[in-house]
């Protein structure tokens, strides 16, 4: 009898077809941006096309050899989003150059970061053939996270303050945002710790009414990680990343325990945190005032902390209507930071509601494929890690789009794969590589013999033995 019990197809050919369609979308958007501005196809167009095409095909080839059963939809979606972002950044560069010929274009640097980010994703796939290796670095990831979050608080020339926030460090050739990498290392720590201690957290501890409270010694490492991340981010004056890290914390512990009580505790902590932040931190109070009273003339014209950015973005979305003005046909350059914080407003003006809905659907499919990988993999660490990383992308999109449409206060997070910014692009491509690794494990053919490099669940995580051990621990 063959060792192979099930043999799903690798679907790499389907991925190649979808990848070619994604390249048509990304490169075609750049072509339309030049056409809309009556600009010739210069060096940037060809560099963007070659970089996106060659690096996308290179990562596809790496998947064929190292993760041939990985999800075939994730890579094409991310290439399409990355290409659309490059096209809009280039289109905004053209507007800036028409006003100021000495303006330094942002798009060429973003193309360089695209090559670096895709290359880093390929290296991760080549180095870590199995995502479960990362479980060995659970506490190392916690230490790395703390270091990354503390780096921007170092005195110059290492730590930098830009626009009132201390979230960047100087790396010689430019700036870098360590918090973007910290969201990955924190997810690895949460996944490793929760997958090992899930039963102890569930069964040990005191029960107060409907709430099952864990023992402090079981929850202390996670509480320490949360306090470090949130505390540092408050000092960095970065509300968006604070929301992102706390959301990641709450989702992963809910997925691990399936306890609604954690959601209630989390909401109470959010309410308390918002109240304290409004009372103690002026920049948070200004953000909320700009959200609630955005159309007040005094608030609109206030500098800093005014609502002009949000209101101009709303006007741009309204001007785009259903079909948009066409790439190159609007005035998204009137919005501050249109190529980073407000790139969705720029895309909404020129692609219209239909274009924005299409982009949102790409994100929805991407997140759903990540959740599907989590459901398919059999190890608890992989399930938690895939859920956490997928939710990170989903929460970023919600916070960004919600802030631009005035559903929630604007926080300054980047739109994954699309906004200008090398550190964000690098971190999100690494997330994609990890999701591809986990999906490969989930779809890999099941064999009747132990797989090389397998990492079984430790005793105490699942099953009757684990529950018995946890119960005994709880009665001591």
C-alpha positions in Angstrom: 0.0 0.0 0.0 1.3 3.4 -0.9 2.4 5.7 1.9 0.5 8.5 0.3 -3.1 8.5 1.4 -4.2 11.7 -0.2 -2.5 13.6 -3.0 -3.9 17.0 -3.7 -2.7 18.8 -6.8 -0.1 21.5 -6.2 -2.0 24.0 -8.4 1.2 25.9 -9.2 0.0 26.2 -12.9 -3.2 27.9 -11.7 -1.1 30.2 -9.6 1.0 31.1 -12.7 -2.1 32.0 -14.7 -3.4 34.1 -11.9 0.0 35.7 -11.5 0.1 36.8 -15.1 -3.4 38.3 -14.7 -2.2 40.2 -11.6 0.8 41.5 -13.5 -1.5 42.8 -16.2 -3.5 44.6 -13.5 -0.5 46.1 -11.8 1.5 47.1 -14.9 -1.7 48.1 -16.7 -2.6 50.5 -13.9 0.8 52.1 -14.3 0.3 52.5 -18.0 -3.1 54.1 -17.5 -1.6 56.5 -14.9 1.0 57.7 -17.5 -1.7 57.9 -20.2 -4.1 59.9 -17.9 -1.3 62.5 -17.3 -0.2 62.5 -21.0 3.2 61.3 -19.9 5.5 59.1 -22.1 6.4 55.6 -20.8 9.7 56.5 -19.1 12.3 54.6 -17.2 10.1 54.2 -14.2 7.4 52.3 -16.1 9.9 49.7 -17.4 11.6 49.4 -14.0 8.3 48.9 -12.3 7.2 46.3 -14.9 10.4 44.4 -14.8 10.8 44.4 -11.0 7.2 43.4 -10.4 7.2 40.8 -13.1 10.6 39.2 -12.5 10.4 39.2 -8.7 6.8 37.8 -8.8 7.9 35.0 -11.2 11.0 34.3 -9.0 8.9 33.8 -5.9 6.5 31.6 -8.0 9.5 29.4 -8.9 10.7 29.3 -5.3 7.2 28.0 -4.4 7.4 25.3 -7.0 10.5 23.9 -5.4 10.1 24.6 -1.7 6.3 24.9 -1.1 4.6 23.4 -4.1 1.4 22.7 -2.2 1.0 26.3 -0.9 -2.2 28.3 -1.6 -2.2 29.3 -5.3 -4.3 32.5 -4.7 -2.3 34.4 -2.1 0.7 35.4 -4.3 -1.3 36.7 -7.3 -3.5 38.8 -5.0 -0.6 40.5 -3.3 1.2 41.2 -6.6 -1.9 42.9 -7.9 -2.3 45.0 -4.7 1.4 45.9 -4.8 1.2 46.9 -8.5 -1.8 49.1 -8.0 0.0 50.8 -5.1 3.1 51.4 -7.2 0.9 52.9 -10.0 -0.9 55.3 -7.7 2.4 56.4 -6.0 3.9 57.1 -9.5 0.8 59.0 -10.5 1.1 61.2 -7.4 4.8 61.8 -8.2 3.8 63.1 -11.7 1.4 65.6 -10.1 4.1 66.8 -7.6 6.7 67.1 -10.4 4.4 69.2 -12.5 4.2 71.7 -9.6 7.8 71.4 -8.4 10.4 70.1 -10.9 12.9 69.6 -8.1 10.6 67.2 -6.2 12.2 63.8 -5.4 9.9 61.0 -6.7 8.9 58.4 -4.2 7.9 55.6 -6.6 11.5 54.5 -7.6 12.3 53.9 -3.9 9.1 52.0 -3.5 10.1 49.8 -6.5 13.4 49.1 -4.8 11.6 48.2 -1.6 9.3 45.9 -3.5 12.3 44.0 -4.8 13.8 43.8 -1.3 10.5 42.7 0.2 9.8 39.9 -2.3 13.4 38.8 -2.1 13.1 38.6 1.8 9.9 36.6 1.4 11.8 34.2 -0.9 14.7 33.8 1.6 12.2 33.1 4.4 10.7 30.3 2.3 14.1 28.9 1.5 15.4 29.0 5.1 12.2 27.8 6.9 10.8 24.9 5.0 8.4 24.2 7.9 6.7 27.0 9.9 6.8 24.8 13.1 10.5 25.5 13.4 9.5 29.0 14.6 8.0 27.5 17.7 11.5 27.0 19.1 11.9 30.8 19.2 8.8 31.6 21.3 10.6 33.5 24.0 13.3 34.8 21.7 10.5 36.4 19.7 9.3 38.2 22.9 12.8 39.6 23.5 13.2 40.7 19.9 9.8 42.4 20.1 10.8 44.4 23.1 14.1 45.4 21.5 12.4 46.5 18.3 9.8 48.6 20.1 12.4 50.3 22.3 14.8 51.2 19.4 12.8 54.3 18.3 13.0 55.7 21.9 16.8 55.7 21.8 18.3 59.2 21.5 19.4 60.5 18.0 20.9 59.7 15.7 19.3 56.2 16.1 15.8 57.2 17.2 13.9 59.8 15.2 10.8 61.8 15.8 8.8 62.6 12.6 5.5 64.5 12.7 5.3 64.1 16.5 5.7 60.3 16.5 8.8 58.4 17.6 8.4 55.2 15.6 11.4 55.4 13.2 15.1 54.7 13.4 17.9 55.9 11.1 19.5 53.1 9.1 22.0 55.1 7.2 20.4 55.1 3.8 17.0 56.1 5.2 14.5 55.4 7.9 13.0 52.2 9.1 10.0 51.4 11.4 10.8 48.5 13.7 7.3 48.2 14.9 6.3 46.7 11.6 8.6 43.7 12.2 7.5 43.6 15.9 3.9 42.7 14.9 5.3 39.5 13.3 7.6 38.6 16.2 4.7 39.2 18.7 2.4 37.0 16.7 5.1 34.2 16.8 5.4 34.6 20.6 1.6 34.6 21.2 1.2 31.5 19.0 4.0 29.6 20.7 3.0 30.5 24.2 -0.8 29.9 23.7 -0.3 26.6 21.8 1.8 25.2 24.7 -0.2 26.6 27.6 -3.8 26.5 26.2 -5.1 23.8 28.5 -3.6 25.3 31.6 -5.1 28.7 30.8 -8.5 27.1 30.2 -8.7 24.7 33.2 -6.5 26.2 35.9 -7.4 29.2 37.9 -10.4 30.6 39.7 -13.9 30.9 38.4 -15.7 34.1 39.3 -19.3 34.0 38.0 -19.2 33.1 34.3 -15.6 34.1 34.0 -12.8 31.5 34.2 -9.7 33.5 35.2 -6.3 32.0 34.5 -3.5 31.8 37.1 -1.1 34.7 37.0 1.9 32.5 36.4 0.2 31.1 33.3 -0.7 34.5 31.9 2.2 36.6 33.1 4.4 36.3 30.0 1.5 37.4 27.7 0.6 40.2 30.1 4.2 41.3 30.1 4.3 41.3 26.3 1.1 43.4 26.1 2.3 45.9 28.7 5.7 46.4 26.9 4.1 46.8 23.5 1.3 49.2 24.5 3.5 51.1 27.0 6.2 51.8 24.4 3.7 52.7 21.7 2.1 55.3 24.0 5.4 56.9 24.5 5.9 56.7 20.7 2.6 58.6 20.2 1.4 56.0 17.6 -2.3 55.3 18.2 -2.7 53.1 15.1 0.0 50.6 16.1 -1.3 50.5 19.6 -4.7 49.4 18.3 -3.1 46.9 16.0 -1.0 45.2 18.7 -3.9 45.1 21.2 -6.2 43.7 18.6 -3.7 41.0 17.7 -3.4 40.1 21.4 -7.1 39.8 21.9 -7.8 37.8 18.7 -5.1 35.2 19.3 -6.2 34.6 22.9 -9.8 34.3 21.9 -8.9 31.9 19.1 -6.9 29.8 21.5 -9.5 29.7 24.3 -12.9 30.2 22.5 -14.0 32.2 25.6 -16.3 35.1 25.0 -15.2 36.4 28.4 -11.9 37.4 26.9 -13.7 39.6 24.4 -15.7 41.3 27.2 -12.5 41.8 29.2 -10.8 43.2 26.0 -13.7 45.6 25.3 -13.5 46.9 28.9 -9.8 47.4 28.7 -10.3 49.3 25.4 -12.9 51.6 27.0 -10.6 52.2 30.0 -7.6 52.8 27.7 -9.5 55.3 25.5 -10.7 57.2 28.6 -7.2 57.5 30.1 -5.7 58.4 26.7 -8.2 61.2 26.2 -7.4 62.6 29.6 -3.6 62.3 29.6 -2.5 62.6 25.9 -3.3 65.7 23.9 -2.6 64.1 20.6 -5.2 61.4 21.2 -7.8 64.1 22.2 -7.0 66.1 19.1 -7.6 62.9 16.9 -11.0 62.4 18.5 -11.9 66.0 18.2 -10.9 66.0 14.5 -13.1 62.9 14.0 -16.2 64.2 15.8 -16.0 67.8 14.6 -14.3 67.3 11.3 -16.4 70.0 9.4 -16.0 72.7 12.1 -14.0 75.5 10.5 -11.8 76.0 13.6 -11.0 72.2 13.7 -10.5 72.1 9.9 -7.9 74.9 10.0 -6.1 73.8 13.2 -2.4 73.1 12.9 -1.3 70.6 14.0 -4.2 68.2 14.7 -6.7 69.6 12.2 -9.2 67.7 10.2 -8.2 69.1 6.8 -6.6 65.8 5.7 -9.7 63.8 6.5 -12.2 66.3 4.9 -10.1 66.6 1.7 -10.1 62.8 1.5 -13.9 62.7 1.8 -14.2 65.4 -0.9 -12.0 63.3 -3.1 -14.1 60.1 -2.6 -17.3 62.1 -3.3 -15.7 63.5 -6.5 -14.9 60.0 -7.7 -18.4 58.8 -7.4 -19.3 55.4 -8.7 -16.8 55.0 -11.6 -14.1 57.5 -10.7 -12.3 60.2 -12.6 -9.8 57.7 -14.2 -6.2 57.3 -13.3 -4.6 60.7 -13.8 -7.9 62.6 -14.0 -8.5 63.7 -10.4 -6.7 65.8 -7.9 -5.7 63.4 -5.1 -2.5 65.4 -4.7 -4.5 68.0 -2.7 -4.7 65.5 0.2 -1.8 65.4 2.7 0.1 62.1 2.6 -2.0 60.9 -0.3 0.7 58.3 -1.2 0.8 56.7 2.3 -1.9 57.3 4.9 -4.5 58.4 2.4 -3.8 56.2 -0.6 -7.3 54.6 -0.4 -8.8 58.1 -0.7 -6.6 58.7 -3.8 -7.7 55.4 -5.3 -11.3 56.1 -4.5 -11.2 59.4 -6.3 -9.8 58.0 -9.5 -11.1 54.4 -9.5 -14.5 55.2 -7.9 -16.6 53.2 -5.6 -16.4 50.2 -7.9 -12.6 50.3 -7.9 -12.4 50.6 -4.1 -14.8 47.7 -3.6 -12.7 45.6 -5.9 -9.6 46.4 -3.8 -11.4 45.6 -0.6 -12.6 42.3 -2.1 -8.9 41.4 -2.9 -8.1 42.0 0.8 -11.1 39.9 1.9 -10.0 37.0 -0.3 -6.4 37.3 1.0 -7.5 37.2 4.6 -10.0 34.4 4.0 -7.2 32.3 2.3 -5.1 32.9 5.4 -7.9 31.7 7.7 -8.4 28.7 5.4 -4.7 27.8 5.9 -5.3 28.1 9.7 -8.3 25.7 9.5 -6.3 23.2 7.3 -3.2 22.9 9.3 -3.2 20.4 12.2 -0.8 21.9 14.6 -2.0 24.5 17.2 0.9 26.8 16.7 0.3 27.1 12.9 -3.5 27.6 13.5 -2.8 30.5 15.9 0.0 32.0 13.8 -2.1 32.0 10.6 -5.1 33.5 12.4 -3.0 36.2 14.0 -1.2 37.2 10.8 -4.4 37.2 8.8 -6.2 39.3 11.3 -3.2 41.7 11.3 -3.9 42.5 7.7 -7.6 42.6 8.2 -7.4 45.0 11.1 -5.0 47.3 9.3 -7.4 47.6 6.4 -10.3 48.2 8.7 -8.5 50.9 10.7 -7.2 52.7 7.6 -10.4 52.6 5.5 -12.5 53.4 8.6 -10.4 56.4 9.4 -10.5 57.7 5.8 -14.3 57.3 5.6 -14.7 58.8 9.1 -16.1 55.7 10.6 -13.4 55.8 13.3 -10.7 58.3 14.1 -7.8 58.5 11.6 -4.8 56.7 13.1 -2.0 56.8 10.5 -1.6 53.1 9.7 -0.4 52.1 6.2 -2.6 50.2 3.8 -0.9 46.8 3.4 1.2 46.4 0.1 -0.1 49.7 -1.3 1.1 52.7 0.8 4.5 54.2 0.4 6.9 52.9 3.0 9.6 50.3 2.9 9.3 48.8 6.4 5.5 48.2 6.0 6.0 46.6 2.6 8.8 44.4 3.9 6.8 43.2 7.0 3.7 42.5 5.0 5.6 40.4 2.4 7.1 38.4 5.3 3.6 37.8 6.6 2.7 36.5 3.1 5.6 34.1 3.1 4.6 32.8 6.5 1.0 32.3 5.3 2.3 30.4 2.3 4.4 28.2 4.5 1.4 27.4 6.7 -0.9 26.7 3.8 1.7 24.4 2.3 1.7 22.3 5.5 -2.1 22.3 5.5 -2.4 21.1 1.9 0.7 18.8 1.8 -0.3 15.1 1.1 -0.9 13.0 4.3 1.6 10.1 4.7 1.3 7.1 6.8 4.9 7.5 8.0 6.3 10.3 10.2 7.3 13.2 8.0 10.9 14.5 8.2 11.2 17.7 10.2 7.8 17.1 11.8 7.2 18.9 15.1 4.5 17.1 17.2 2.4 18.8 19.7 3.9 18.6 23.2 2.1 16.6 25.9 -0.4 18.8 27.6 -1.6 20.8 24.6 -4.4 18.6 23.3 -6.1 15.3 24.1 -7.1 13.4 27.3 -3.5 13.3 28.6 -3.2 17.1 28.3 -6.5 17.8 30.0 -5.7 15.4 32.8 -2.4 17.1 33.4 -4.0 20.5 33.3 -6.6 19.5 35.8 -4.0 18.2 38.2 -2.0 21.4 37.8 -5.1 23.4 38.6 -5.8 21.5 41.9 -2.3 21.9 43.3 
